[in-house]
Amino acid sequence: MIRPLSLALALALAATPAAAEFVIEEGSFFVMHRDYDSKTNTFTDDAPKGEADGCFQITRVDLPGKTIDFTLVSGTITPWWSDGETFHPGFQNAFIPAIGFMENNPDAEWTDLLHEILKTVPDCAPPAS
């Protein structure tokens, strides 16, 4: 027999998002925790070089339009596509379908890549010292 407290704990644990889960929802915060290589169709276990320190917030979700807008809230990033330019909090960008990922995975949803390389975090506050 399951006791009520045990049942409540089991339900709470089942409702807790997985450690690397990415939730596509306006207002949620996320970080990059993996990278994707379209040449080998594989994922790394680390954020892309120059992007590990950024924490972002989703500002608009348009899944039918295949766009997710986001803003850099904390940290700085120097993405591979920026030609060495560093971006600071307030920088805005959008996710759209990644051509290489979609070509390598024609049966995937366009957001599947995001679920692999991003993870939702509670906020973008700096860690306590």
CORMORA-V867887 format. One record per backbone hydrogen bond with DSSP energy under -0.5 kcal/mol. NH is the residue of the N-H (numbers start at 1). CO is the residue of the C=O. E is the energy in kcal/mol with one decimal. If there is no record, write none. Layout:
# CORMORA-V867887
[[NH,CO,E] [NH,CO,E]]
This chain:
# CORMORA-V867887
[[3,1,-0.5] [7,3,-2.6] [8,4,-2.7] [9,5,-2.5] [10,6,-2.6] [11,7,-2.6] [12,8,-2.4] [13,9,-2.6] [14,10,-2.2] [15,11,-1.7] [16,12,-0.9] [16,13,-0.5] [21,18,-1.9] [23,21,-0.5] [24,22,-0.6] [25,23,-1.2] [27,58,-3.0] [28,25,-2.3] [29,121,-0.7] [30,56,-2.2] [31,119,-2.2] [33,117,-2.6] [34,117,-1.5] [37,42,-2.8] [38,36,-0.6] [41,37,-1.6] [42,37,-1.3] [44,35,-2.2] [48,34,-0.5] [51,48,-2.4] [54,51,-0.8] [55,74,-2.3] [56,30,-2.9] [57,71,-2.3] [58,28,-2.8] [59,69,-2.1] [60,69,-1.3] [62,67,-2.6] [66,63,-1.1] [67,62,-2.2] [68,95,-1.7] [69,60,-2.1] [70,93,-2.7] [71,57,-2.3] [72,91,-2.9] [73,55,-2.9] [73,71,-0.6] [74,55,-1.7] [77,87,-1.9] [78,50,-3.0] [82,79,-1.8] [83,80,-0.7] [84,79,-0.5] [85,82,-1.5] [87,77,-3.4] [90,72,-3.0] [91,88,-2.1] [93,70,-2.4] [95,68,-2.9] [99,97,-0.6] [102,98,-2.6] [103,99,-2.6] [104,100,-2.1] [105,101,-1.7] [108,105,-2.3] [112,109,-1.5] [115,111,-1.9] [116,112,-1.0] [116,113,-0.7] [117,113,-2.0] [118,114,-2.1] [119,31,-2.3] [120,21,-3.1] [121,29,-1.9]]
